Amino acid sequence: MHKECKQDFNHHFIRLNQEIQNQGLWKSEVLLQGPQDPVIRVGDQEWINFCANNYLGLSNHPEIISAAKKGLEDYGFGMSSVRFICGTQDQHKKLEQELAAFVGTEDAILYSSCFDANGGLFETLLTEEDAVVSDALNHASIIDGIRLSKARRFRYENRNMADLEAKLQEARNQESRFILIATDGVFSMDGTIAPLPEILDLAHRYGAQVMVDDSHAVGFYGPHGSGTPSAYGLHGKIDLITGTLGKALGGASGGYIAGPSEVIAYLRQRSRPYLFSNSLAPSITQASLMALTIIRNEPQRLETLCNSTAYMRKNLSSLGYHIPDSDHPIIPIMIGDAKKAVAISQFLAENRILAVAFSYPVVPQGKARIRLQVSAAHKTEHLERTLEIFKKAQAV
Ligand SMILES: *Cc1c(COP(=O)(O)O)cnc(C)c1O
């Protein structure tokens, strides 16, 4: 590159960054001087953390850390290989089998992240003869995954079953071979749950398959924490389920697709993020297995999370805050005006509570909100102090 050309290139990004800043949309990162926990160290202060996906408090749990250490000791630091060359350990197979049993499918396949799992699903399983019908509020990784595939694309309004049916009809009119409905189990900006019984019913009527990304549910939502399908009594009834190990299940990284054994077998042969990206590190494999064990052995964690969620939802509503109806630990406190949401979030920060404000373009115009995420590891004193500050925040 010529010198001027290089300068032009860099200047281009100075201008773009400036634009983002001018629009008030610049995302700065809070610097944590310690582990992820309900109480985090920010500078020389301790803050109560309400915006991690640490739903079960396992991100810094002693047994998870011991399991990760044992993984290091028994199986080494890294695999230096993709799965099909020499990167598969017995523990990878064990984790895949346990995940499949947990979410109610025949088999599962691990990826480096759920972003990769969604990136490797649609393109591999669908061709231009097929159609995918996707909820408008689906996670970015589903949107990108669908973009990579050649299937015809249809988008239905968030959780709107009449619109889903209209799009299924369109897909059928175009004589699609296979139709795959794709939805998040839980919508992360709203804390609302996909209407899976109605979706399955439509799928049966239109001969479609159903894919659910249960990243914000696996491990803690529904009976035994096995996800949104279980919450509706539909354990084992969903064709394909994707999820992350980077939220409730220990919070490090990793993801999976769970489904029928023949589909999973085909993904191992053809799914690009699986074939061309490194195998999951042994410490993560071991820690994830331990996360599943803890969930099995300590149901009180799920109960605490459920009770704390209900407590926060009820008391924030009593204070007059508007919260969409749900029972999920994601609690969006609807503020409306973006500047007001930021001001409240700043007031919370001044009081050493971390709860981020979300505004356009992450959520629709005029629907700015502060999002709380409750953890089983939050103590009563954390919840009460937070409610107290929210009470004071009404004057902001
Ligand atoms: C967090 C999340 C992902 C991404 O998971 P990673 O493992 O962090 O890549 C994908 N889908 C949904 C619905 C998520 O909430």
The ligand as an SDF file (V2000), in Angstrom:
LIG
                    3D

 15 15  0  0  0  0  0  0  0  0999 V2000
  -24.8860  -15.5260   23.4670 C   0  0  0  0  0  0  0  0  0  0  0  0
  -25.6300  -16.0770   22.3270 C   0  0  0  0  0  0  0  0  0  0  0  0
  -24.9700  -16.6430   21.2330 C   0  0  0  0  0  0  0  0  0  0  0  0
  -23.4820  -16.6290   21.1140 C   0  0  0  0  0  0  0  0  0  0  0  0
  -22.8990  -17.5840   21.9420 O   0  0  0  0  0  0  0  0  0  0  0  0
  -21.3030  -17.6600   22.0200 P   0  0  0  0  0  0  0  0  0  0  0  0
  -21.0470  -19.0420   22.4870 O   0  0  0  0  0  0  0  0  0  0  0  0
  -20.8690  -16.6000   22.9680 O   0  0  0  0  0  0  0  0  0  0  0  0
  -20.7930  -17.4280   20.6440 O   0  0  0  0  0  0  0  0  0  0  0  0
  -25.7240  -17.2080   20.2280 C   0  0  0  0  0  0  0  0  0  0  0  0
  -27.0700  -17.1960   20.2700 N   0  0  0  0  0  0  0  0  0  0  0  0
  -27.7400  -16.6340   21.2880 C   0  0  0  0  0  0  0  0  0  0  0  0
  -29.2360  -16.6430   21.2910 C   0  0  0  0  0  0  0  0  0  0  0  0
  -27.0430  -16.0420   22.3410 C   0  0  0  0  0  0  0  0  0  0  0  0
  -27.7100  -15.4770   23.3420 O   0  0  0  0  0  0  0  0  0  0  0  0
  1  2  1  0
  2  3  1  0
  2 14  2  0
  3  4  1  0
  3 10  2  0
  4  5  1  0
  5  6  1  0
  6  7  2  0
  6  8  1  0
  6  9  1  0
 10 11  1  0
 11 12  2  0
 12 13  1  0
 12 14  1  0
 14 15  1  0
M  END
$$$$
